[in-house]
Amino acid sequence: MTEPLGIRAESLSMTYRVPVRESGLGAAFRSLWRRQIRTVTALDAVDLQVRPGESVGLIGPNGAGKTTLMKILAGILKPTGGTARVLDQDPFQRRPEQLRRIALVRGSQPLGGAPELTVMDSLRYQGLVFDVPPARFTQNLDELVELLGIGRLLDRQVRALSLGERMRAGLAMALVYRPQVLFLDEPTIGLDVSAAVRTREFLRKYVVHTGATMILTSHYMTDVAELCPRVVLINHGTKLYDGDLTGLTDRVRHDKLVEVRLADGAALPDGLEGVEKNGRYELSVARDQVAPTIGRLLAGATVLDLSVREAPLDVLMDEIYRREPR
Ligand SMILES: Nc1ncnc2c1ncn2[C@@H]1O[C@H](COP(=O)(O)OP(=O)(O)OP(=O)(O)O)[C@@H](O)[C@H]1O
């Protein structure tokens, strides 16, 4: 059955036409009357369905096509092939009532508008552009000020904000009209650890509180792991995986890491192998061998400390990306 709302992309393709020019003055003159064009396929027949209220992490290496897909879904780019429907409308039609229901926030440029304005004036302007009734505006703003902790920023000029402050103000700008669909392109890029944690907490609360649908791209796997129960991996413009993160990482790693500290610098019991790091051993153990391995460690040595963990997500993603030809 057709899902009436949410997001639906069918066979979405995007080809950019890029002028090609050799370096040098002569080549610059020649290109005036003989332009060479190369085509770049950024998306190649991508299908995607996102249910209302779902949070999806769009992942893939640099140049995979993630931003292109987001821009198409947000109505900024017209695809060269296929169809997109967001909240049952073609996003590229850019109908005002549609624009009022979606938002795109780019971590690299979280705030548009006039840099001389204060954050409060920018928010008021946003409220007018998006036709938010005054009482609703005040209510939304109060919530956002509380959730994002931006009270102290309201009377500051936009141009005087730090990157983290810009991101928080940018989120407030994008969310003050309560969009139902949120496209976030690397929302924590360049943020310090605390700012990234606070941004993630905010986004989690926002989607729970409002029921918004969210598509997020990030190279920080913590963002994706914490916010998106579902991930979509694309590379070279093609969708390669759609499911939960564990299902994806299980494809490359079938082990867990057992880390152990033994008394008096003792060696590992016979038959166990591991890498020594700072007085601890790290053992890569097949998932079904974790319990027997721990049993052998406890039986064969005096264990001071022991932990079992998954391989770091970034390492797993590196392995996944490396499997794909660049
Ligand atoms: N305006 C443009 N003109 C020409 N080519 C473009 C344009 N925008 C993107 N591309 C190309 O399209 C491909 C996909 O780019 P896109 O920005 O969608 O990737 P991405 O997955 O968001 O990458 P990143 O993680 O580096 O931001 C790349 O090869 C890129 O060089």
Ligand as a Chemical Component Dictionary entry (heavy atoms), coordinates in Angstrom:
data_LIG
# 
_chem_comp.id                   LIG 
_chem_comp.type                 NON-POLYMER 
_chem_comp.pdbx_formal_charge   0 
_chem_comp.three_letter_code    LIG 
# 
loop_
_chem_comp_atom.comp_id 
_chem_comp_atom.atom_id 
_chem_comp_atom.alt_atom_id 
_chem_comp_atom.type_symbol 
_chem_comp_atom.charge 
_chem_comp_atom.model_Cartn_x 
_chem_comp_atom.model_Cartn_y 
_chem_comp_atom.model_Cartn_z 
_chem_comp_atom.pdbx_ordinal 
LIG N1  N1  N 0 27.261 21.180 -7.749 1  
LIG C1  C1  C 0 27.960 20.154 -8.168 2  
LIG N2  N2  N 0 28.510 20.140 -9.403 3  
LIG C2  C2  C 0 29.196 19.078 -9.845 4  
LIG N3  N3  N 0 29.399 17.952 -9.135 5  
LIG C3  C3  C 0 28.883 17.899 -7.906 6  
LIG C4  C4  C 0 28.142 18.990 -7.356 7  
LIG N4  N4  N 0 27.745 18.650 -6.103 8  
LIG C5  C5  C 0 28.232 17.409 -5.883 9  
LIG N5  N5  N 0 28.906 16.951 -6.963 10 
LIG C6  C6  C 0 29.542 15.631 -7.120 11 
LIG O1  O1  O 0 28.542 14.653 -6.885 12 
LIG C7  C7  C 0 29.073 13.570 -6.118 13 
LIG C8  C8  C 0 28.260 13.424 -4.833 14 
LIG O2  O2  O 0 28.468 14.586 -4.029 15 
LIG P1  P1  P 0 27.719 14.810 -2.644 16 
LIG O3  O3  O 0 28.078 16.167 -2.165 17 
LIG O4  O4  O 0 26.292 14.479 -2.809 18 
LIG O5  O5  O 0 28.434 13.690 -1.750 19 
LIG P2  P2  P 0 28.423 13.461 -0.180 20 
LIG O6  O6  O 0 28.153 12.012 0.037  21 
LIG O7  O7  O 0 27.526 14.426 0.496  22 
LIG O8  O8  O 0 29.945 13.763 0.177  23 
LIG P3  P3  P 0 30.628 14.360 1.514  24 
LIG O9  O9  O 0 30.556 13.283 2.554  25 
LIG O10 O10 O 0 32.044 14.581 1.049  26 
LIG O11 O11 O 0 29.923 15.620 1.876  27 
LIG C9  C9  C 0 30.551 13.902 -5.901 28 
LIG O12 O12 O 0 31.294 13.247 -6.895 29 
LIG C10 C10 C 0 30.613 15.404 -6.066 30 
LIG O13 O13 O 0 31.887 15.804 -6.548 31 
# 
loop_
_chem_comp_bond.comp_id 
_chem_comp_bond.atom_id_1 
_chem_comp_bond.atom_id_2 
_chem_comp_bond.value_order 
_chem_comp_bond.pdbx_ordinal 
LIG N1  C1  SING 1  
LIG C1  N2  SING 2  
LIG C1  C4  DOUB 3  
LIG N2  C2  DOUB 4  
LIG C2  N3  SING 5  
LIG N3  C3  DOUB 6  
LIG C3  C4  SING 7  
LIG C3  N5  SING 8  
LIG C4  N4  SING 9  
LIG N4  C5  DOUB 10 
LIG C5  N5  SING 11 
LIG N5  C6  SING 12 
LIG C6  O1  SING 13 
LIG C6  C10 SING 14 
LIG O1  C7  SING 15 
LIG C7  C8  SING 16 
LIG C7  C9  SING 17 
LIG C8  O2  SING 18 
LIG O2  P1  SING 19 
LIG P1  O3  DOUB 20 
LIG P1  O4  SING 21 
LIG P1  O5  SING 22 
LIG O5  P2  SING 23 
LIG P2  O6  DOUB 24 
LIG P2  O7  SING 25 
LIG P2  O8  SING 26 
LIG O8  P3  SING 27 
LIG P3  O9  DOUB 28 
LIG P3  O10 SING 29 
LIG P3  O11 SING 30 
LIG C9  O12 SING 31 
LIG C9  C10 SING 32 
LIG C10 O13 SING 33 
# 
